[in-house]
Amino acid sequence: MDKQLADLDLNLIKLLKVVVETKNTHQAAKVLGISQPSVSRGLAKLKETFGEQLVIRKAHGIEPSELAEKLAEAADDMLLPISKVIQAYQNFNPLEFDGEVSLAITPSLLEVFGSDIYLALETALPKAKIKLRFINANSLNHLLNARVDYIIQLGELSLPQEIYTHTLKRIKLAIVAREDHPVLSQSSELADIHHLPIVRMAPENQDSKNSTLQNFYSAKGYQANIVLDSHEVEIMTGKLKRSDAITYSSSFITHKNPELKCYPLPSNIPREYREIPVFGNYLQTRRGSPLSQLIHQLLSTCLNDFEQPEN
């Protein structure tokens, strides 16, 4: 029965409701705007799920069972949520939406793409009140309480099941440093670059003192020389431009910084260190929301428009 219910065409419940009300397949066909044989076929399918006694044919019409009457009464309740979703999509006009849109974003992504994200939102939702904030310790609670509409973060987080998580992009990583770097211009193998000072983009959630980068260096017998650890892209790029320091990042950090260049990763770096996912998160209960779908589409476009390094 459970599988039959899962496969049941909801249009058949609407058909049953009309049959119960009219007690006549010919009248039901007229109300529904379909042929009488189509009504009969629909009733036959309903009987396969609910039993032969669902309705009984009489000389002058149909006699519904108590179960048929109960199902007909429940039809509106069953179809109303679907109708509301369809109505919401049909009635949603992005150009007229004047509510609030609030996003919490990884600092580095917001610094680099904040202007592009805002422009995309402003163009699509010209009357909306837009908030673009850095992710902080309260962002998750704000998302659960519907005070934040969407969270974008680098790397995976442990999130409750109430939140829908989707990979917006997998960012390929590279070594980023100044143009014509004296060492990287010759080689980017770890044996040749391990001594170089490192600028590290601080993670949002750092569970241990040592980072993935430090563990990689240590496994190869070297000590990572991290001289700057920051969320601020401008501070990081400034250090890279005026020194021989390097960072393990992506071409997004070279956005609007033509003095910087992407160099190949060391050939022996593990595959899991070669890219980092960007996740978009919003409430499961808002997966059918046209506003959530629009925000998700706009962010996906923004993140997928920048060029990835070729390693």
Secondary structure by P-SEA (a helix, b strand, c coil): caaaaaaccaaaaaaaaaaaacccaaaaaaaacccaaaaaaaaaaaaaacccccccccccbbbbcaaaaaaaaaccccaaaaaaaaaaaaacccccccbbbbbbccaaaaaacaaaaaaaaaaaccccbbbbbccccaaaaaaaacccccccccccccccccbbbbbcccccccccccccccccccccccccccccbbbbcccccccccccaaaaaaaaaccccccccccccaaaaaaaaaacccccccccccccccccbbbbbccccccccccbbbbbbbbbccccccaaaaaaaaaaaaaaacbbbbcc
